[in-house]
Amino acid sequence: FSQSALDKFEGKEEVTSIVINKKMLEMMSQIGSQNSDSDMQDYSKLLRKIDYMKLYTTASGKITSQMRKAFGKYVKKGKMQELIKLSEDKQMTQIAVKMASDGKNINEMLLFSEGDSDWNPTILMLLKGNFTLQDLSSFSDKLPIPGIDIDGGVNQKL
């Protein structure tokens, strides 16, 4: 992967980072495609459309502030469009995307969800690939993010 403003969070103290590459996503999609459950098959199709995923979490207020700034810089530098900005009970959630040239598919999605504790950590997630918003709806069901439901808008409080 090329260096990005987000890479500085990898290996940082008080940050949990998960980076999943294309090969692992392909292997995960093979498991889902063998399942007769239609939700798992949709999930499997989405995994084949993602090139990589980077996920960072923290409960540190200082690092949350750094992640918020990194989100803003990444969105600005990448000329991304903000899709959702939600503020509820001191928790800010934002999703920005970079559309493919066809205007229908998404090449990048960046999510920032500000938490306030170990039980509700801050999340910064980047997905790169070639997928649609509809594809993401199956993903959001499998990876719930407080406050966001891709196909339905705003979740009820957990």
Secondary structure, DSSP 8 states (H G I E B T S, - for coil): ----TTGGGTT-TT-EEEEE-HHHHHHHHHHHHTS--HHHHHHHHHHHHEEEEEEEEE--HHHHHHHHHHHHHHHHHTT-EEEEEEEETTEEEEEEEEE-TTSSSEEEEEEEE---SSSS-EEEEEEEEEE-HHHHHHHHHHS-BTTBBTTTBS----
